[in-house]
């Protein structure tokens, strides 16, 4: 599981690669923590092209980020969800909570 | 039968009855004698009375007679001289009884017709009258009768003017014996009547007469004098005139009895005693007494009413009865008081003993005043009280002790029952095997044991019998069962388990009890069975409906020799075959005729019910055993365990043990990925199965053990029969049923959404069935997904 953060001028992108399962969640959490501390980040995209698996603990990171951006007036967009990940979002009702492209 | 509530009333009743009876007899005799005496005295007294009257009257009449007779000469000498005659008359009238006197001379005598008479007036003066010469008296009765008789006689009473009188006529006889005339004296009958009706004369005033007078005056009867012709000289009452006779009186009063008596008396005939009896006139009873006045031929009669006399007797009787009653009442009172006095200490004793009977053993018994029977009774009671007190004290202690023992035994029984598994594996939860067991101890607690559990695809089981019965056997049973469980966790083969059990038991068994048992381990995937028999009854195997005793290597019971080398047998159960384990309480169950149930009956029952499911077969066999023994008490514990191997349909099976560490999740999901590749399922299914397992497993790792206590006693098994994939997660953590946990509402907005409960939601969404059970202190979660 790798987490790559690409900062552009107006938009920051997190690229998740691999399986976001329970054992790997703490690492990802730690990796995305600076973004929430950085007030300049207003537009965040999470690229899920290579995210093959997500569990409920992984979803917690997404929820935390979404709540943060609603609070700061920023925007979180998820892009390129793979079928398994999309299925999890559908099952948990998260499809309607998140802005998915 | 009379029923008395107290001794006093019974005593009073019987004593009073006896006294009353005796008194009655005595009083009766007394009354009878007294009555007879009284009647005699009464009769005698009335006779005396009448005799006295008769005597008195007779005396008067005699005086009259004497006066007249003595005047005879004087009259004869005075004839012709009126002055002399008057003097004689005055002499005659000197006799107060004579009311008048006179002479009548025969007309042809010396003086010719001559009649002179003198009467006494009311002032005592004497009037002498001479009748004129033409007064023809010679035709009168008294003159003719006297001339005819030539003796003196008393006339019947007659009325002279207003006076009723009787006349005494005396013939005057000349010197030649010729009739000269009549000298007569009149007696006033009224004075006699008065006399008769008042008293029998002062001269006879005896105490008896006074008593009779008293009687008479209190209830007067009738007294009268009858003349010799039956006329009333003195009347019995005012209705009677001088012309009445007893016959007319009897007619008037319709009393023929009176007539009969009158006739007898007047004629001086008949048996005198015949009218000594009482007669009744106009409803009144009289006692009749009479006496003769012979000089005149009169009869003095007295009719005494008996009612007064008998009334007097009755009164006397009543008085005696009243006295008797008062006496009896006094007697009752006295008896009552005596009995009360005698019984009082007894009553006090009764009150005290009642109190004792209610358990008040400290009650002091009342002291009796005298050293009598009551005191002896009291002392006996006191001894009894002390003995009872000690006895009850002892009994209380014993009872309390027994109750404690019983309670303990009940608790022990409950503990023992709770040690035995009560849930048995059967399809669909356990598809490979069905098992059922039954145990009935002969007493509260038993020495038989059975246990089973399924772990990592293996069925472990034991059936055993501790030598002896009761609490010691039960304790060894508990120790053996616990040791069996502890040992089997280490996944060692049955022979080694038995060896370890043997050594452990010998180390800790100071009472030298031994245990026979059969320990088995069946691989559910293959039906391979490893079984070790330590001196126990050989199991029965049932294949194709036929049962036979399983020939196993013989080992000695455990708890006999240290380090004994127990050996196990290995064979494979074919699908559909059954294995029966039992204790000797089954084959040695005894009926009323001392016959044993035995192996033959056991085999027969085993075959007979082999088509039923294992639970039904065990129940039917138990019924057969009960029907065989009937009312004979169960002498030994009865245990039966039956299992059927259904065979495994799995084409693939993997199992792993995991600790409560998150890293274990990766190992498990990799195992699923591998299995899915082998089964050629698509990636999406593999991914979602991994997700479901991860969520369930994370749940266990995070929450099953408090404070993150390290634990490796968790298993995950994945198996598939080609159509479904089955996950089985087993942990020994705290009880938790995820199927009952609440799932979050997924329609809520982001602000309201938490992250809890999502895992279980995902599991339920992904898997086709999720079941939970708690077996042998383990959480077992079985999840299935159709491929």
Interface residues (C-beta under 8 A of the other chain):
Chain A: X21 X22 X23 X52 X53 X54 X55 X56 X57 X59 X60 X63 X66 X67 X70 X83 X84 X87 X88 X91 X92 X93 X97
Chain B: X662 X663 X665 X666 X669 X683 X684 X687 X688 X690 X691 X694 X695 X698 X746 X747 X748 X749 X750 X751 X753 X755 X758 X759 X761 X762 X765 X766
